[in-house]
Amino acid sequence: MSDKTLNILIAEDSKEDADLLIHLLRKNGLDLHYYIVDEKREMQKQLENQEFDLVISDYKMSGFTGMDALKLTKKSDPMLPFILLSGFIDQEQEVKILEHGANEVLMKNNLNRLPFAVRRVLHEISDKKKLQKLIHTKDKLFSVLAHDLRGTLESIFIMAETLQNDVGKPSETDSIQENLKMIANTARSTNQLLGNLLNWALMQIGAFKPSFKEFNLEKCIQKSIEINQTKASRKKIQIHFDSPSIKVHADENMLSIVFRNLIANAINYSNEEDSVCIDIEEFENEVEVSVIDQGIGIPDEIKPQLFDPENRPTRPGTNQEQSTGFGLLICKDVVNMHGGSISVESETGKGSVFTVRLPLKKEQKKVEADYS
């Protein structure tokens, strides 16, 4: 922990005791900023206005108790570490405090243990956060795989059914060849999708290094259209795309996830015989890609949730297409990784416009996924 400055909130009504524990921590190599509070309202204000790495609280203060401090801490952030100090506490009280979420209880006559307790507690919380992130990533990946792979496999199933009906009919030779070609392309795309999603999962835990290279953005989007063509045909939706040849420096495979998801969403929330348009506009330092539909739109109360990992909407499409709500979160992750942004404009009953902005020059960013 010596390489990080800790931000510590201390609940203590004795300046001498507060000075002593600060001295002990610094003497043992812990670099820290600290704030001292001695009443409930001030502690609540500090927790609301700042991010802390640790809370240390006395058990008994005038008009304010360690249990009060503990409850405020866990209400603010259940994962925020809390260490309670006491001159005397019985076993029953200690058990109760630990049950309410305290990470450590120390006697004031044994304060020399405090620096070691701080390091241990912070290490444990760090491990818990890493595990929580892995679990969220796993759950998210499984959900997306179930949703997206089901969609592509369903397309293969439909085309295979058509082939069965056409076999033996000389007049349908061209149709059979076309369906076989589409099945092969869809299977290839499904395999690529699986690889891309696995790369995205690795990206969440910092184990994936994007492959940035220059490529034609128009061709990347065209491939994403082809992947969604069967879905569009079933709803008699026309996809319009006419783009100038624009080259970007990015990870083509990862960006294909973005456009595939946005086009699929546009189809899902469009009515039969609607149109979906994809526009590209180039500026001096960036390029904008807009996916525009004429569908059911997005209610105002849902818009703030679209990119919220904790409260994502899962509305069915116009033909009851199922949604996990994770697709847009992945889009946001990938676009952020490229130093870009994604936004939406929509009105109920009047369609939606999702716009992706990407820098024309390489601007890779480290992704810190917010799924905790």
FINULO-956402 format. One record per residue (C-alpha): residue in three letters; x, y, z. Coordinates in nm, 4 decimals. Layout:
// FINULO-956402
<r rest="ala" px="X" py="Y" pz="Z"/>
...
This chain:
// FINULO-956402
<r rest="met" px="0.0000" py="0.0000" pz="0.0000"/>
<r rest="ser" px="0.3024" py="0.2302" pz="0.0281"/>
<r rest="asp" px="0.2733" py="0.3364" pz="-0.3362"/>
<r rest="lys" px="-0.0776" py="0.4779" pz="-0.2878"/>
<r rest="thr" px="-0.1964" py="0.7736" pz="-0.0861"/>
<r rest="leu" px="-0.4915" py="0.6576" pz="0.1227"/>
<r rest="asn" px="-0.7901" py="0.8816" pz="0.1859"/>
<r rest="ile" px="-0.9053" py="0.7992" pz="0.5389"/>
<r rest="leu" px="-1.2086" py="0.9218" pz="0.7304"/>
<r rest="ile" px="-1.1580" py="0.9169" pz="1.1072"/>
<r rest="ala" px="-1.4547" py="0.9363" pz="1.3451"/>
<r rest="glu" px="-1.2998" py="1.0412" pz="1.6763"/>
<r rest="asp" px="-1.3831" py="1.3077" pz="1.9372"/>
<r rest="ser" px="-1.0365" py="1.3011" pz="2.0973"/>
<r rest="lys" px="-0.7719" py="1.4960" pz="1.9057"/>
<r rest="glu" px="-0.4955" py="1.3214" pz="2.0981"/>
<r rest="asp" px="-0.6276" py="0.9751" pz="2.0025"/>
<r rest="ala" px="-0.6716" py="1.0801" pz="1.6385"/>
<r rest="asp" px="-0.3158" py="1.2208" pz="1.6264"/>
<r rest="leu" px="-0.1816" py="0.8974" pz="1.7751"/>
<r rest="leu" px="-0.3387" py="0.6660" pz="1.5180"/>
<r rest="ile" px="-0.2315" py="0.8959" pz="1.2317"/>
<r rest="his" px="0.1241" py="0.8899" pz="1.3691"/>
<r rest="leu" px="0.1186" py="0.5093" pz="1.3920"/>
<r rest="leu" px="-0.0011" py="0.4692" pz="1.0338"/>
<r rest="arg" px="0.2565" py="0.7091" pz="0.8901"/>
<r rest="lys" px="0.5351" py="0.5631" pz="1.1028"/>
<r rest="asn" px="0.4617" py="0.2253" pz="0.9440"/>
<r rest="gly" px="0.4950" py="0.3523" pz="0.5883"/>
<r rest="leu" px="0.1335" py="0.4372" pz="0.5032"/>
<r rest="asp" px="0.0944" py="0.7577" pz="0.3038"/>
<r rest="leu" px="-0.2418" py="0.9160" pz="0.3801"/>
<r rest="his" px="-0.4777" py="1.2098" pz="0.3686"/>
<r rest="tyr" px="-0.7283" py="1.2194" pz="0.6516"/>
<r rest="tyr" px="-1.0446" py="1.3922" pz="0.7658"/>
<r rest="ile" px="-1.1553" py="1.3890" pz="1.1261"/>
<r rest="val" px="-1.5241" py="1.4080" pz="1.2211"/>
<r rest="asp" px="-1.6829" py="1.3922" pz="1.5647"/>
<r rest="glu" px="-2.0525" py="1.4075" pz="1.4890"/>
<r rest="lys" px="-2.2996" py="1.2214" pz="1.2724"/>
<r rest="arg" px="-2.4050" py="1.4982" pz="1.0343"/>
<r rest="glu" px="-2.0489" py="1.5924" pz="0.9454"/>
<r rest="met" px="-1.9568" py="1.2294" pz="0.8804"/>
<r rest="gln" px="-2.2571" py="1.1862" pz="0.6506"/>
<r rest="lys" px="-2.1568" py="1.5007" pz="0.4604"/>
<r rest="gln" px="-1.7997" py="1.3772" pz="0.4116"/>
<r rest="leu" px="-1.9177" py="1.0359" pz="0.2881"/>
<r rest="glu" px="-2.1526" py="1.2015" pz="0.0387"/>
<r rest="asn" px="-1.8924" py="1.4445" pz="-0.0984"/>
<r rest="gln" px="-1.5735" py="1.2377" pz="-0.1096"/>
<r rest="glu" px="-1.4450" py="0.8911" pz="-0.1914"/>
<r rest="phe" px="-1.2604" py="0.7248" pz="0.0950"/>
<r rest="asp" px="-1.0404" py="0.4167" pz="0.1039"/>
<r rest="leu" px="-1.1037" py="0.3435" pz="0.4708"/>
<r rest="val" px="-1.3063" py="0.4537" pz="0.7733"/>
<r rest="ile" px="-1.1629" py="0.4276" pz="1.1263"/>
<r rest="ser" px="-1.3994" py="0.5007" pz="1.4129"/>
<r rest="asp" px="-1.3912" py="0.5149" pz="1.7913"/>
<r rest="tyr" px="-1.6611" py="0.3092" pz="1.9607"/>
<r rest="lys" px="-1.7786" py="0.5717" pz="2.2096"/>
<r rest="met" px="-1.8025" py="0.9416" pz="2.1321"/>
<r rest="ser" px="-2.0118" py="1.2160" pz="2.2835"/>
<r rest="gly" px="-2.3513" py="1.2021" pz="2.1119"/>
<r rest="phe" px="-2.2203" py="0.9709" pz="1.8399"/>
<r rest="thr" px="-2.1363" py="0.6006" pz="1.8493"/>
<r rest="gly" px="-1.9185" py="0.3650" pz="1.6494"/>
<r rest="met" px="-2.2322" py="0.1744" pz="1.5482"/>
<r rest="asp" px="-2.3743" py="0.4991" pz="1.4051"/>
<r rest="ala" px="-2.0519" py="0.5479" pz="1.2103"/>
<r rest="leu" px="-2.0631" py="0.1888" pz="1.0858"/>
<r rest="lys" px="-2.4212" py="0.2194" pz="0.9618"/>
<r rest="leu" px="-2.3435" py="0.5457" pz="0.7803"/>
<r rest="thr" px="-2.0364" py="0.3881" pz="0.6198"/>
<r rest="lys" px="-2.2124" py="0.0786" pz="0.4914"/>
<r rest="lys" px="-2.5105" py="0.2816" pz="0.3713"/>
<r rest="ser" px="-2.2731" py="0.4990" pz="0.1696"/>
<r rest="asp" px="-2.0761" py="0.2038" pz="0.0259"/>
<r rest="pro" px="-2.1150" py="-0.1573" pz="0.1465"/>
<r rest="met" px="-1.7616" py="-0.2317" pz="0.0259"/>
<r rest="leu" px="-1.5957" py="0.0613" pz="0.2069"/>
<r rest="pro" px="-1.3625" py="-0.0894" pz="0.4730"/>
<r rest="phe" px="-1.4412" py="-0.0056" pz="0.8363"/>
<r rest="ile" px="-1.2197" py="-0.0523" pz="1.1415"/>
<r rest="leu" px="-1.3594" py="0.0094" pz="1.4894"/>
<r rest="leu" px="-1.1430" py="0.1043" pz="1.7890"/>
<r rest="ser" px="-1.2513" py="0.0691" pz="2.1490"/>
<r rest="gly" px="-1.1127" py="0.1042" pz="2.4997"/>
<r rest="phe" px="-1.3310" py="-0.1845" pz="2.6097"/>
<r rest="ile" px="-1.5873" py="-0.3973" pz="2.4307"/>
<r rest="asp" px="-1.7367" py="-0.7327" pz="2.5270"/>
<r rest="gln" px="-1.7614" py="-1.0331" pz="2.2979"/>
<r rest="glu" px="-2.1331" py="-0.9923" pz="2.2358"/>
<r rest="gln" px="-2.0865" py="-0.6307" pz="2.1229"/>
<r rest="glu" px="-1.7945" py="-0.7272" pz="1.9003"/>
<r rest="val" px="-1.9973" py="-0.9990" pz="1.7285"/>
<r rest="lys" px="-2.2830" py="-0.7544" pz="1.6696"/>
<r rest="ile" px="-2.0473" py="-0.4975" pz="1.5167"/>
<r rest="leu" px="-1.8888" py="-0.7544" pz="1.2869"/>
<r rest="glu" px="-2.2330" py="-0.8804" pz="1.1829"/>
<r rest="his" px="-2.3201" py="-0.5248" pz="1.0760"/>
<r rest="gly" px="-2.0227" py="-0.5180" pz="0.8380"/>
<r rest="ala" px="-1.7175" py="-0.3985" pz="1.0315"/>
<r rest="asn" px="-1.3970" py="-0.5446" pz="0.8884"/>
<r rest="glu" px="-1.1931" py="-0.5302" pz="1.2099"/>
<r rest="val" px="-1.2380" py="-0.4511" pz="1.5790"/>
<r rest="leu" px="-0.9241" py="-0.3411" pz="1.7723"/>
<r rest="met" px="-0.8642" py="-0.2538" pz="2.1352"/>
<r rest="lys" px="-0.7009" py="0.0844" pz="2.1985"/>
<r rest="asn" px="-0.4474" py="-0.0818" pz="2.4267"/>
<r rest="asn" px="-0.3219" py="-0.2724" pz="2.1231"/>
<r rest="leu" px="-0.3015" py="0.0056" pz="1.8645"/>
<r rest="asn" px="0.0334" py="-0.1217" pz="1.7361"/>
<r rest="arg" px="-0.1733" py="-0.3750" pz="1.5386"/>
<r rest="leu" px="-0.3553" py="-0.0960" pz="1.3528"/>
<r rest="pro" px="-0.1127" py="-0.0541" pz="1.0571"/>
<r rest="phe" px="-0.1140" py="-0.4296" pz="0.9942"/>
<r rest="ala" px="-0.4928" py="-0.4431" pz="1.0255"/>
<r rest="val" px="-0.5262" py="-0.1583" pz="0.7743"/>
<r rest="arg" px="-0.3077" py="-0.3350" pz="0.5197"/>
<r rest="arg" px="-0.4891" py="-0.6664" pz="0.5675"/>
<r rest="val" px="-0.8374" py="-0.5142" pz="0.5426"/>
<r rest="leu" px="-0.7536" py="-0.3124" pz="0.2315"/>
<r rest="his" px="-0.6013" py="-0.6212" pz="0.0696"/>
<r rest="glu" px="-0.9114" py="-0.8290" pz="0.1483"/>
<r rest="ile" px="-1.1450" py="-0.5640" pz="0.0056"/>
<r rest="ser" px="-0.9316" py="-0.5361" pz="-0.3065"/>
<r rest="asp" px="-0.9574" py="-0.9121" pz="-0.3593"/>
<r rest="lys" px="-1.3339" py="-0.9030" pz="-0.3026"/>
<r rest="lys" px="-1.3746" py="-0.6270" pz="-0.5612"/>
<r rest="lys" px="-1.1691" py="-0.8225" pz="-0.8144"/>
<r rest="leu" px="-1.3784" py="-1.1327" pz="-0.7519"/>
<r rest="gln" px="-1.7002" py="-0.9321" pz="-0.7783"/>
<r rest="lys" px="-1.5830" py="-0.7878" pz="-1.1089"/>
<r rest="leu" px="-1.5014" py="-1.1346" pz="-1.2422"/>
<r rest="ile" px="-1.8448" py="-1.2623" pz="-1.1396"/>
<r rest="his" px="-2.0198" py="-0.9672" pz="-1.3069"/>
<r rest="thr" px="-1.8149" py="-1.0182" pz="-1.6233"/>
<r rest="lys" px="-1.8939" py="-1.3904" pz="-1.6263"/>
<r rest="asp" px="-2.2670" py="-1.3310" pz="-1.5768"/>
<r rest="lys" px="-2.2686" py="-1.0626" pz="-1.8421"/>
<r rest="leu" px="-2.0790" py="-1.2756" pz="-2.0923"/>
<r rest="phe" px="-2.3096" py="-1.5745" pz="-2.0433"/>
<r rest="ser" px="-2.6148" py="-1.3526" pz="-2.0842"/>
<r rest="val" px="-2.4886" py="-1.1977" pz="-2.4064"/>
<r rest="leu" px="-2.3748" py="-1.5320" pz="-2.5456"/>
<r rest="ala" px="-2.7166" py="-1.6815" pz="-2.4778"/>
<r rest="his" px="-2.8908" py="-1.3879" pz="-2.6449"/>
<r rest="asp" px="-2.6657" py="-1.3217" pz="-2.9445"/>
<r rest="leu" px="-2.5719" py="-1.6779" pz="-3.0295"/>
<r rest="arg" px="-2.9360" py="-1.7785" pz="-3.0109"/>
<r rest="gly" px="-3.0152" py="-1.5092" pz="-3.2675"/>
<r rest="thr" px="-2.7524" py="-1.6209" pz="-3.5175"/>
<r rest="leu" px="-2.8321" py="-1.9903" pz="-3.4702"/>
<r rest="glu" px="-3.1987" py="-1.9125" pz="-3.5254"/>
<r rest="ser" px="-3.1074" py="-1.7572" pz="-3.8603"/>
<r rest="ile" px="-2.9198" py="-2.0736" pz="-3.9581"/>
<r rest="phe" px="-3.2219" py="-2.2814" pz="-3.8541"/>
<r rest="ile" px="-3.4576" py="-2.0757" pz="-4.0706"/>
<r rest="met" px="-3.2314" py="-2.1028" pz="-4.3750"/>
<r rest="ala" px="-3.1872" py="-2.4775" pz="-4.3191"/>
<r rest="glu" px="-3.5669" py="-2.5178" pz="-4.3102"/>
<r rest="thr" px="-3.5928" py="-2.3329" pz="-4.6409"/>
<r rest="leu" px="-3.3310" py="-2.5662" pz="-4.7879"/>
<r rest="gln" px="-3.5301" py="-2.8704" pz="-4.6796"/>
<r rest="asn" px="-3.8344" py="-2.7394" pz="-4.8603"/>
<r rest="asp" px="-3.6380" py="-2.6581" pz="-5.1755"/>
<r rest="val" px="-3.4375" py="-2.9814" pz="-5.2059"/>
<r rest="gly" px="-3.5466" py="-3.1821" pz="-5.5089"/>
<r rest="lys" px="-3.6996" py="-2.8841" pz="-5.6904"/>
<r rest="pro" px="-3.4894" py="-2.8044" pz="-5.9997"/>
<r rest="ser" px="-3.6394" py="-2.4573" pz="-6.0160"/>
<r rest="glu" px="-3.4996" py="-2.3805" pz="-5.6697"/>
<r rest="thr" px="-3.1330" py="-2.4559" pz="-5.7449"/>
<r rest="asp" px="-3.0357" py="-2.0896" pz="-5.7207"/>
<r rest="ser" px="-3.2270" py="-2.0541" pz="-5.3930"/>
<r rest="ile" px="-3.0489" py="-2.3590" pz="-5.2481"/>
<r rest="gln" px="-2.7089" py="-2.2202" pz="-5.3425"/>
<r rest="glu" px="-2.7949" py="-1.8800" pz="-5.1969"/>
<r rest="asn" px="-2.9143" py="-2.0318" pz="-4.8696"/>
<r rest="leu" px="-2.6047" py="-2.2500" pz="-4.8405"/>
<r rest="lys" px="-2.3915" py="-1.9417" pz="-4.8930"/>
<r rest="met" px="-2.5865" py="-1.7529" pz="-4.6262"/>
<r rest="ile" px="-2.5561" py="-2.0434" pz="-4.3804"/>
<r rest="ala" px="-2.1799" py="-2.0544" pz="-4.4322"/>
<r rest="asn" px="-2.1516" py="-1.6759" pz="-4.3856"/>
<r rest="thr" px="-2.3707" py="-1.6805" pz="-4.0761"/>
<r rest="ala" px="-2.1737" py="-1.9671" pz="-3.9215"/>
<r rest="arg" px="-1.8498" py="-1.7789" pz="-3.9932"/>
<r rest="ser" px="-1.9941" py="-1.4624" pz="-3.8388"/>
<r rest="thr" px="-2.1145" py="-1.6566" pz="-3.5347"/>
<r rest="asn" px="-1.7668" py="-1.7934" pz="-3.4818"/>
<r rest="gln" px="-1.6231" py="-1.4415" pz="-3.5083"/>
<r rest="leu" px="-1.8893" py="-1.3118" pz="-3.2694"/>
<r rest="leu" px="-1.7924" py="-1.5724" pz="-3.0112"/>
<r rest="gly" px="-1.4262" py="-1.4736" pz="-3.0397"/>
<r rest="asn" px="-1.5082" py="-1.1048" pz="-3.0121"/>
<r rest="leu" px="-1.7220" py="-1.1542" pz="-2.7025"/>
<r rest="leu" px="-1.4504" py="-1.3594" pz="-2.5369"/>
<r rest="asn" px="-1.2023" py="-1.0814" pz="-2.6155"/>
<r rest="trp" px="-1.4437" py="-0.8323" pz="-2.4619"/>
<r rest="ala" px="-1.4601" py="-1.0459" pz="-2.1448"/>
<r rest="leu" px="-1.0802" py="-1.0481" pz="-2.1290"/>
<r rest="met" px="-1.0849" py="-0.6711" pz="-2.1779"/>
<r rest="gln" px="-1.2956" py="-0.6350" pz="-1.8614"/>
<r rest="ile" px="-1.0260" py="-0.7967" pz="-1.6486"/>
<r rest="gly" px="-0.7356" py="-0.6267" pz="-1.8232"/>
<r rest="ala" px="-0.6150" py="-0.9398" pz="-2.0012"/>
<r rest="phe" px="-0.6920" py="-0.8338" pz="-2.3599"/>
<r rest="lys" px="-0.4776" py="-0.6095" pz="-2.5762"/>
<r rest="pro" px="-0.6697" py="-0.4568" pz="-2.8695"/>
<r rest="ser" px="-0.5211" py="-0.4837" pz="-3.2167"/>
<r rest="phe" px="-0.5239" py="-0.1320" pz="-3.3600"/>
<r rest="lys" px="-0.4745" py="-0.1024" pz="-3.7325"/>
<r rest="glu" px="-0.5996" py="0.1069" pz="-4.0217"/>
<r rest="phe" px="-0.9037" py="-0.0301" pz="-4.2041"/>
<r rest="asn" px="-1.2007" py="0.0770" pz="-4.4127"/>
<r rest="leu" px="-1.4906" py="0.1677" pz="-4.1844"/>
<r rest="glu" px="-1.7432" py="0.1231" pz="-4.4651"/>
<r rest="lys" px="-1.6509" py="-0.2438" pz="-4.5120"/>
<r rest="cys" px="-1.6684" py="-0.3098" pz="-4.1372"/>
<r rest="ile" px="-2.0220" py="-0.1699" pz="-4.1201"/>
<r rest="gln" px="-2.1259" py="-0.3559" pz="-4.4353"/>
<r rest="lys" px="-2.0258" py="-0.6857" pz="-4.2736"/>
<r rest="ser" px="-2.2359" py="-0.5964" pz="-3.9690"/>
<r rest="ile" px="-2.5313" py="-0.5299" pz="-4.1991"/>
<r rest="glu" px="-2.4892" py="-0.8679" pz="-4.3683"/>
<r rest="ile" px="-2.4900" py="-1.0429" pz="-4.0288"/>
<r rest="asn" px="-2.8281" py="-0.8817" pz="-3.9529"/>
<r rest="gln" px="-2.9789" py="-0.9215" pz="-4.3000"/>
<r rest="thr" px="-3.1781" py="-1.2360" pz="-4.2215"/>
<r rest="lys" px="-3.3279" py="-1.0687" pz="-3.9130"/>
<r rest="ala" px="-3.4207" py="-0.7627" pz="-4.1211"/>
<r rest="ser" px="-3.5721" py="-0.9711" pz="-4.4033"/>
<r rest="arg" px="-3.8066" py="-1.1490" pz="-4.1632"/>
<r rest="lys" px="-3.9584" py="-0.8102" pz="-4.0712"/>
<r rest="lys" px="-3.9373" py="-0.6781" pz="-4.4297"/>
<r rest="ile" px="-3.7082" py="-0.3992" pz="-4.3110"/>
<r rest="gln" px="-3.4861" py="-0.2220" pz="-4.5604"/>
<r rest="ile" px="-3.1362" py="-0.1235" pz="-4.4441"/>
<r rest="his" px="-2.9985" py="0.1815" pz="-4.6253"/>
<r rest="phe" px="-2.6259" py="0.2456" pz="-4.6213"/>
<r rest="asp" px="-2.4239" py="0.4526" pz="-4.8639"/>
<r rest="ser" px="-2.0937" py="0.5697" pz="-4.7286"/>
<r rest="pro" px="-1.7769" py="0.7354" pz="-4.8488"/>
<r rest="ser" px="-1.4603" py="0.5351" pz="-4.8030"/>
<r rest="ile" px="-1.3236" py="0.6399" pz="-4.4637"/>
<r rest="lys" px="-1.0279" py="0.4792" pz="-4.2929"/>
<r rest="val" px="-0.9939" py="0.4676" pz="-3.9164"/>
<r rest="his" px="-0.7225" py="0.3392" pz="-3.6838"/>
<r rest="ala" px="-0.8995" py="0.0996" pz="-3.4485"/>
<r rest="asp" px="-0.9641" py="-0.2626" pz="-3.3541"/>
<r rest="glu" px="-1.1888" py="-0.3769" pz="-3.6394"/>
<r rest="asn" px="-1.3162" py="-0.6907" pz="-3.4698"/>
<r rest="met" px="-1.4181" py="-0.5060" pz="-3.1544"/>
<r rest="leu" px="-1.5867" py="-0.2235" pz="-3.3465"/>
<r rest="ser" px="-1.7850" py="-0.4813" pz="-3.5419"/>
<r rest="ile" px="-1.9502" py="-0.5768" pz="-3.2102"/>
<r rest="val" px="-2.0702" py="-0.2176" pz="-3.1741"/>
<r rest="phe" px="-2.2238" py="-0.1857" pz="-3.5200"/>
<r rest="arg" px="-2.3715" py="-0.5352" pz="-3.5138"/>
<r rest="asn" px="-2.5460" py="-0.4599" pz="-3.1828"/>
<r rest="leu" px="-2.6725" py="-0.1165" pz="-3.2862"/>
<r rest="ile" px="-2.8117" py="-0.2462" pz="-3.6162"/>
<r rest="ala" px="-2.9724" py="-0.5459" pz="-3.4421"/>
<r rest="asn" px="-3.1367" py="-0.3132" pz="-3.1881"/>
<r rest="ala" px="-3.2660" py="-0.0869" pz="-3.4638"/>
<r rest="ile" px="-3.4292" py="-0.3882" pz="-3.6309"/>
<r rest="asn" px="-3.5690" py="-0.5239" pz="-3.3044"/>
<r rest="tyr" px="-3.7460" py="-0.1982" pz="-3.2199"/>
<r rest="ser" px="-3.8666" py="-0.1224" pz="-3.5732"/>
<r rest="asn" px="-4.2073" py="-0.2148" pz="-3.7084"/>
<r rest="glu" px="-4.2497" py="-0.4361" pz="-4.0137"/>
<r rest="glu" px="-4.1641" py="-0.2671" pz="-4.3449"/>
<r rest="asp" px="-3.9817" py="0.0179" pz="-4.1679"/>
<r rest="ser" px="-3.6387" py="0.1373" pz="-4.2785"/>
<r rest="val" px="-3.3072" py="0.1526" pz="-4.0949"/>
<r rest="cys" px="-3.0467" py="0.4035" pz="-4.2151"/>
<r rest="ile" px="-2.6772" py="0.4170" pz="-4.1356"/>
<r rest="asp" px="-2.5021" py="0.7484" pz="-4.1956"/>
<r rest="ile" px="-2.1329" py="0.8321" pz="-4.1708"/>
<r rest="glu" px="-2.0022" py="1.1863" pz="-4.1418"/>
<r rest="glu" px="-1.6336" py="1.2736" pz="-4.1324"/>
<r rest="phe" px="-1.4964" py="1.5727" pz="-3.9446"/>
<r rest="glu" px="-1.1444" py="1.7050" pz="-3.8988"/>
<r rest="asn" px="-1.0477" py="1.4820" pz="-3.6082"/>
<r rest="glu" px="-1.3331" py="1.2331" pz="-3.5764"/>
<r rest="val" px="-1.5956" py="1.0348" pz="-3.7595"/>
<r rest="glu" px="-1.9604" py="0.9964" pz="-3.6625"/>
<r rest="val" px="-2.1630" py="0.6841" pz="-3.7378"/>
<r rest="ser" px="-2.5381" py="0.7140" pz="-3.6814"/>
<r rest="val" px="-2.7808" py="0.4212" pz="-3.6808"/>
<r rest="ile" px="-3.1293" py="0.5605" pz="-3.7414"/>
<r rest="asp" px="-3.4588" py="0.3759" pz="-3.7127"/>
<r rest="gln" px="-3.8256" py="0.4728" pz="-3.7456"/>
<r rest="gly" px="-3.9437" py="0.2426" pz="-3.4696"/>
<r rest="ile" px="-4.1159" py="0.2698" pz="-3.1356"/>
<r rest="gly" px="-3.8568" py="0.4990" pz="-2.9799"/>
<r rest="ile" px="-3.7385" py="0.5157" pz="-2.6204"/>
<r rest="pro" px="-3.9461" py="0.6647" pz="-2.3367"/>
<r rest="asp" px="-3.7785" py="0.9495" pz="-2.1461"/>
<r rest="glu" px="-3.7754" py="0.7510" pz="-1.8214"/>
<r rest="ile" px="-3.5722" py="0.4714" pz="-1.9846"/>
<r rest="lys" px="-3.3056" py="0.6827" pz="-2.1585"/>
<r rest="pro" px="-3.0905" py="0.7405" pz="-1.8465"/>
<r rest="gln" px="-3.0832" py="0.3633" pz="-1.7890"/>
<r rest="leu" px="-2.9583" py="0.2587" pz="-2.1327"/>
<r rest="phe" px="-2.5915" py="0.2555" pz="-2.0304"/>
<r rest="asp" px="-2.6489" py="0.1868" pz="-1.6600"/>
<r rest="pro" px="-2.5104" py="-0.1585" pz="-1.5653"/>
<r rest="glu" px="-2.7186" py="-0.1761" pz="-1.2478"/>
<r rest="asn" px="-3.0553" py="-0.0671" pz="-1.3861"/>
<r rest="arg" px="-3.0528" py="-0.1538" pz="-1.7548"/>
<r rest="pro" px="-3.3890" py="-0.1782" pz="-1.9364"/>
<r rest="thr" px="-3.4856" py="-0.5105" pz="-2.0991"/>
<r rest="arg" px="-3.7759" py="-0.4147" pz="-2.3259"/>
<r rest="pro" px="-3.8923" py="-0.6717" pz="-2.5828"/>
<r rest="gly" px="-3.8826" py="-0.5741" pz="-2.9495"/>
<r rest="thr" px="-4.1833" py="-0.5152" pz="-3.1724"/>
<r rest="asn" px="-4.2014" py="-0.8892" pz="-3.2493"/>
<r rest="gln" px="-4.1293" py="-0.9751" pz="-2.8851"/>
<r rest="glu" px="-3.7548" py="-1.0084" pz="-2.9519"/>
<r rest="gln" px="-3.5861" py="-1.0632" pz="-2.6163"/>
<r rest="ser" px="-3.3162" py="-0.8305" pz="-2.4851"/>
<r rest="thr" px="-3.0689" py="-0.8659" pz="-2.1983"/>
<r rest="gly" px="-2.9863" py="-0.4953" pz="-2.1996"/>
<r rest="phe" px="-2.6150" py="-0.5837" pz="-2.2108"/>
<r rest="gly" px="-2.5578" py="-0.5059" pz="-2.5782"/>
<r rest="leu" px="-2.5425" py="-0.1293" pz="-2.5280"/>
<r rest="leu" px="-2.3107" py="-0.1705" pz="-2.2285"/>
<r rest="ile" px="-2.0665" py="-0.3636" pz="-2.4466"/>
<r rest="cys" px="-2.0962" py="-0.0944" pz="-2.7146"/>
<r rest="lys" px="-2.0082" py="0.1715" pz="-2.4596"/>
<r rest="asp" px="-1.7083" py="-0.0281" pz="-2.3317"/>
<r rest="val" px="-1.5661" py="-0.0799" pz="-2.6803"/>
<r rest="val" px="-1.6231" py="0.2806" pz="-2.7911"/>
<r rest="asn" px="-1.4609" py="0.4096" pz="-2.4701"/>
<r rest="met" px="-1.1660" py="0.1803" pz="-2.5359"/>
<r rest="his" px="-1.1159" py="0.3688" pz="-2.8634"/>
<r rest="gly" px="-1.1335" py="0.7110" pz="-2.6979"/>
<r rest="gly" px="-1.4755" py="0.7767" pz="-2.8497"/>
<r rest="ser" px="-1.8304" py="0.8260" pz="-2.7241"/>
<r rest="ile" px="-2.1820" py="0.6956" pz="-2.7848"/>
<r rest="ser" px="-2.5080" py="0.8871" pz="-2.7448"/>
<r rest="val" px="-2.8777" py="0.8490" pz="-2.8224"/>
<r rest="glu" px="-3.1599" py="1.0753" pz="-2.9342"/>
<r rest="ser" px="-3.5096" py="0.9327" pz="-2.9313"/>
<r rest="glu" px="-3.8757" py="1.0143" pz="-2.8946"/>
<r rest="thr" px="-4.1541" py="0.7684" pz="-2.8224"/>
<r rest="gly" px="-4.3195" py="0.6588" pz="-3.1466"/>
<r rest="lys" px="-4.0704" py="0.8472" pz="-3.3638"/>
<r rest="gly" px="-3.7668" py="0.6209" pz="-3.3696"/>
<r rest="ser" px="-3.4138" py="0.6476" pz="-3.2338"/>
<r rest="val" px="-3.0717" py="0.7674" pz="-3.3435"/>
<r rest="phe" px="-2.7632" py="0.6100" pz="-3.1857"/>
<r rest="thr" px="-2.4457" py="0.8005" pz="-3.2707"/>
<r rest="val" px="-2.0932" py="0.6658" pz="-3.2284"/>
<r rest="arg" px="-1.8073" py="0.9152" pz="-3.2405"/>
<r rest="leu" px="-1.4577" py="0.7818" pz="-3.3042"/>
<r rest="pro" px="-1.1259" py="0.9643" pz="-3.3344"/>
<r rest="leu" px="-0.9660" py="0.9288" pz="-3.6755"/>
<r rest="lys" px="-0.6257" py="0.8854" pz="-3.5131"/>
<r rest="lys" px="-0.5323" py="0.6135" pz="-3.2671"/>
<r rest="glu" px="-0.6513" py="0.7053" pz="-2.9179"/>
<r rest="gln" px="-0.6650" py="0.3884" pz="-2.7159"/>
<r rest="lys" px="-0.7825" py="0.4190" pz="-2.3570"/>
<r rest="lys" px="-0.7592" py="0.1789" pz="-2.0660"/>
<r rest="val" px="-1.1104" py="0.0567" pz="-1.9945"/>
<r rest="glu" px="-1.2265" py="0.0555" pz="-1.6333"/>
<r rest="ala" px="-1.5612" py="-0.1205" pz="-1.6493"/>
<r rest="asp" px="-1.8210" py="0.0050" pz="-1.4046"/>
<r rest="tyr" px="-2.0084" py="-0.3106" pz="-1.3159"/>
<r rest="ser" px="-1.9559" py="-0.3307" pz="-0.9475"/>
